[in-house]
Amino acid sequence: MATAAAASASEAEAEPKAGPKAEGEEDEAKAARTRRKVLSRAVAAATYKTIGPEWDQQEEGVSESDGDEEYAMASSAESSPGEYEWEYDEEEEKNQLEIERLEEQLSINVYDYNCHVDLIRLLRLEGELTKVRMARQKMSEIFPLTEELWLEWLHDEISMALDGLDREHVYDLFEKAVKDYICPNIWLEYGQYSVGGIGQKGGLEKVRSVFERALSSVGLHMTKGLAIWEAYREFESAIVEAARPIAGFLSPFDREQTFDSQLEKVHSLFRRQLAIPLYDMEATFAEYEEWSEDPIPESVIQNYNKALQQLEKYKPYEEALLQAEAPRLAEYQAYIDFEMKIGDPARIQLIFERALVENCLVPDLWIRYSQYLDRQLKVKDLVLSVHSRAVRNCPWTVALWSRYLLAMERHGVDHRGISVTFEKALSAGFIQATDYVEIWQAYLDYLRRRVDFKQDSSKELEELRSAFARALEYLKQEVEERFNESGDPSCLIMQNWARIEARLCNNMQKARELWDSIMTKGNAKYANMWLEYYNLERAHGDTQHCRKALHRAVQCTSDYPEHVCEVLLTMERTEGTLEDWDIAVQKTETRLARVNEQRIKAAEKEAALAQQEEEKAEQRKRARAEKKALKKKKKTRGAEKNTVDEDDEKEWGDEEEEQPSKRRRLENSVPPTGEAERGPDADPGLVGVELPSKPKERVAAPRRDVPKVLHDSSKDGITVFVSNLPYSLEEPATVLRPLFEACGDVVEIRPIFSNRGDFRGYCYVEFKEEAAAQRALELDRKSVEGRPMFVSPCVDKSKNPDFKVFRYSTALEKHKLFISGLPFSCTREELEEICKAHGTVKDIRLVTNRAGKPKGLAYVEYENESQASQAVLKMDGMTVKENIIKVAISNPPQRKFPEKPEARKAPGGPLVPRQIYGARGKGRTQLSLLPRALQRPGAPAAQAENGPAPPPAGATPAATEAPKMSNADFAKLLLRK
């Protein structure tokens, strides 16, 4: 019955509704029947020994060893198979090599969790019992074991237990197992195994003690607590049934002492259980009515109804847990908040423990749990146990270690125990240099509180000083070697040491030495460091050293020298002599003058760098424009040639006439019509012929009917801007509409076309509702015909020039990895297969360029920090498709956006505005296409299409206008060639 209840409770949490029978249900039923048989026979034997020989034993051959053997059989029926005999020697040899590799890896990194699990599995397969025990023992000392690992270990030990010493060893293992996590199944196994030892001295008290502790631990568990209650009640009922045949032969006094008291124990268990909200309470109540010979008391019925009402309040949270997928952190958080409002300490503790079973690697959950225990319950054993389990589960979290040290000090743990815990923290492997500074500060604070500073010297004071010295040496050697930084750039530890020496030990000489060391570590340029030292001297030193410190500060400070100078002058004004005042004024004026000079030079240097950047940007822009114009020219010539070949009615002479006109239009230097077209050797037949001035008109004519898109900025809230689309889309609106209609009603899709009618790769999508536009932003980076589509809010850049859209975090994310060096052929599925071996992967993002091509970079988001840390250790330097990848915690560097000046400084002259181009920028028509023979050095600016270009501001007409040239002048220039 107990096993069946445990199975039903387990299934209730996995499946909220009844379903078909699971596979292996018959095996579980057989195991349950075997356990009941063992339970009844063991209880019968114990009752016989307890009550006396008057009871005629109805079953012969019952002994303690029989109970143990049959329980071992029942336990092994549920245990996973662990002893295999390999048929081939090569398989054994392969396993031995793998075992040696795993042992060597653990000797290098003892915190490799998966390596421990693999080693135990292989040793168990090989039947290495001694080595398996040692491997399990080592792992349990470093990590808390899961329910599956503990049950496997316990079943193995139970099957090998032969005598009383082995039984005590198994009891010790059960005690360790129930301390790691709240596991109802382990408690159930513990209670049922203890029944096998009921015939030993104190066996009955042992069984009841185990079950009572189990009820205190998991009896309130709404879905799995029922199994413990059923098992305990079944045990007591078996004793009643075993004693019932001899009850009539006992005296009234003996009957009251034995049988009636045993009946009362069963009644008490029923009443206690019915007062607690548990699933399937109605069946328990019906069973109690059937079992009890007397009517159920009214108080029990009232408690039962009250528990039913409470059950209805808890059901929504339990059902949310049943429907969600592991680890169900959000659902547990909501459940915890609900329990905290009610305020029942036992239930709060239980829900925290249930949440930690599935979220044992979430440091924030441990911090919240330990904080509740520290502030509310304040029970020493419970508080210290939770803190110890927290640092075993999340050893990389410095906040848990700091809280553990404080809790140990708060509850009076001896100095040796706290020191040992601190040494464990140093070897925990923190992921940041600042974490080591924090744990050292916590330990030094503890040591400082131990010192009695009323004494001039003491053992505790010397220990504190040696700890400060060791901390500085540790940060310098161990931490700086690992992280390339000490983690304490402001020398906080050294500052605390100096304050303790000055304020508590009255040792200003030592404090000054420490501050000198602080200043030599790159802190002399900061005004706040000097003012901190000045305040210390002011409070515990003398005026002479205060003045000396401020004079040095005036000379060294570079961030806020004015503030330091003001403090010096204020001190001399109130305390100094005339001579001191004159010296202070002279030094401050000299220093401030030098600072102003340095700032001017720095500003000029910055302006020069900005000008260089501006010039480089202009050069790059000019080069891109020239390259683009050249490509466009080649493309236009090819298009015109194809048009000429396909047009059967076009005459050869028309093409000859078109080319000079095009060249003159591009050069913008010769009028398109008139005498200037002819030259001295011009064909008289061409005089007066009007040349076509726009040869592109015929090519672009079929697409001239594309309507011009006018954007309404008042609809920006319901509009998204879509860019980076393939230029080859012939009907962009048709392709995009199905994608965006999934987000809401689409009013209009406005693709943008060029003057020739070509799609420019971006468009506007207008919705009916703003919520639909917000949902559309989630389509960002979605692939459209092999190219990632960019979806961003519609913002007027002229009104918001600094608006940037970047959907990913640029800060430190400890649960996310940055991977570089990936092969371009690596897919998301392949990378996920590699990463999921080290934890639960929530998201993978492969970085691509605008064309959707991979760049060999990726971001992998894990469920928590511990999994990410393990993945870094395992994957960094791994070879993927002959590429060695680099893996690190995601911490992108801050982008620097230099401010571009609106105007630039001309060499040797004042600031002048940029050159102003036409409405379309510097177009291809401004490129010089004149033959070299016609080019003159220092020629004036090119003419506009309908005449000379206007001169720039400040230029004289004589310096800008070119001399007019006749046809004869052009002929002379050509003849010089």
Secondary structure, DSSP 4 states (H G I P E B T S, - for coil): -HHHHHHHHHHHHH-SS--SPPTTHHHHHHHHHHHHHHHHHHHHHHHHHHH-TTS--SSSS--HHHHHHHHHHHHHHHSPP-----S-HHHHHHHHHHHHHHHHHHHH-TT-HHHHHHHHHHHHHHT-HHHHHHHHHHHHHHSPPPHHHHHHHHHHHHHH--SHHHHHHHHHHHHHHHHHS--HHHHHHHHHHHHTTTTSTTHHHHHHHHHHHHHHHHTT-TTTHHHHHHHHHHHHHHHHHHHGGGGGGS-HHHHIIIIIHHHHHHHHHHHHHHTS--TTHHHHHHHHHHH-SSPPPHHHHHHHHHHHHHHHHHHHHHHHHHHSPTT-HHHHHHHHHHHHHHT-HHHHHHHHHHHHHH-TT-HHHHHHHHHHIIIII--HHHHHHHHHHHHHH-TT-HHHHHHHHHHHHHTT--HHHHHHHHHHHHTS--SSHHHHHHHHHHHHHHHHHH--TTSS--HHHHHHHHHHHHHHHHIIIIIHHHHSS-S-TT-HHHHHHHHIIIIIS--HHHHHHHHHHHIIIIITT-HHHHHHHHHHHHHHS-HHHHHHHHHHHHHH--SSHHHHHHHHHHHHHHH--HHHHHHHHHHHHHHHHHHHHHHHHHHHHHHHHHHHHHHHHHHHHHHHHHHHHHHHHHHHHHHHHHHHHH-TT--HHHHHHHHHHHHHHHHT-S-SSSGGGT-TT--GGGTT----S-GGGTTSGGGTTPPPP---GGGGGGEEEEE---TT-S-HHHHHHHHHHTTS-EEEEEEEE-TTS-EEEEEEEEESSHHHHHHHGGGTTEEETTEEEEEEE---TTT-TT-----S--S-EEEEEEEE---TT--HHHHHHHHGGGS-EEEEEEEE-TTS-EEEEEEEEESSHHHHHHHHHHHTT-EETTEE-EEEEE-PPPP--PPPPSEEEPTTS-EEEPPP-BTTBS-GGGS----GGG--TT--PPPBTTBPPPPPTT--HHHHPPPP--HHHHHHHHHH-
